[in-house]
């Protein structure tokens, strides 16, 4: 099992080192508590836009080409991501190039120049990214589901923003937003793979000494209430109907989160799961069907997603609802429970063989929990889940009044779906 070391600098910056001496690669990941839930309506999408702009030039590396050329000349795999509550910048390299990649990632994070011409050009890139998601129903339906469940508040807005807002963003908006959130106490630096602990820690200390140590701006609390089922139908002339059907759950700090993971695996975690067997194998009406949770700092969701045969959308939704009803009515068998635990534990441990997954596993915990569970601790939590707990959590969450269905397909009327949306 991996050991890790955690440090907090006097300015509040957090560092997690995860040695993996046998690894051929090392990953550097910088995470910051900044995402779409920290935005106001008039700047919705700015977190994601800022993530893009950090790669467009720094004081030391003035162009996007200078950054990408240096990274690619080492064979680095680099990228960034923006979510509702965090933004991350990472790069994975051969271990001997760690110092160089640390220098580049810290430079991107700390010293972007926000060239006015680049800002205007990147607006076009972001708008094309939004267009791409519009044409990717598997992704778009998840955004619609968030909009349906949370409405007009940060949790219900698109992470990418709207085209109108992106076009209207100014350089001063970006500089201001960055100064409010990209501060030491909201930042976690993770290094996972093969490296020298002492040398790496000193290098991080030196590179990040200029980070802002200002106060961190917080986000609004999510309003999370519902008293009857809700449906959102998005018409698209498509060959397949994409759905997300789910319920309000609880936050990532709830002790029941491991029970919910087991519940998700039983329902839709693999090819032998209940929903896969019912919808794909028995009905032959879908290619993909899965279930799982998405838990954030002050709310959470448990949902089933699937791509369905247009002509059988009704029948499949009814079948999914039957499976949800069943799991919230009867206890699962010990055999099925153990299979789900083994599947979860196995896939987690296989995933953690790579330095990038290790960095994410430790970094996300440090960013949000400040209290890190090792893989061994997580395995224990999963193993301790009982059939009784699975039933109780299913009963707590799977309720008629908390049912939500977002759908993309060749339908215009939501009434037929409202009629069948009951357990």
Secondary structure, 3 states (H helix, E strand, C coil): CCCCEEEECCCCCEEEEEECCCCCEEEEEEEECCCHHHCCHHHCCHHHHHHHHCCCCECCCCCHHHHHHHHHCCCCEEEEEECCCCEEEEEEEEHHHHHHHHHHHHHHHHCECCCHHHHHHHHHHHHHHHHHHHCCHHHHHHHHHHHHHHCCCHHHCCCCCCHHHHHHCCHHHHHHHHHHHCCHHHEEEEEEECCCHHHHHHHHHHHCCCCCCCCCCCCCCCCCCCCCCEEEEEECCCCEEEEEEEEECCCCCCCCHHHHHHHHHHHHCCCCCHHHHHHHHHCCCEEEEEEEEEECCCCEEEEEEEEEEHHHHHHHHHHHHHHHHHHCCCCCCHHHHHHHHHHHHHHHHHHCCCHHHHHHHHHHHHHHCCCCCCHHHHHHHHHCCCHHHHHHHHHHHCCHHHCEEEEEECCCCCHHHHHHCCC
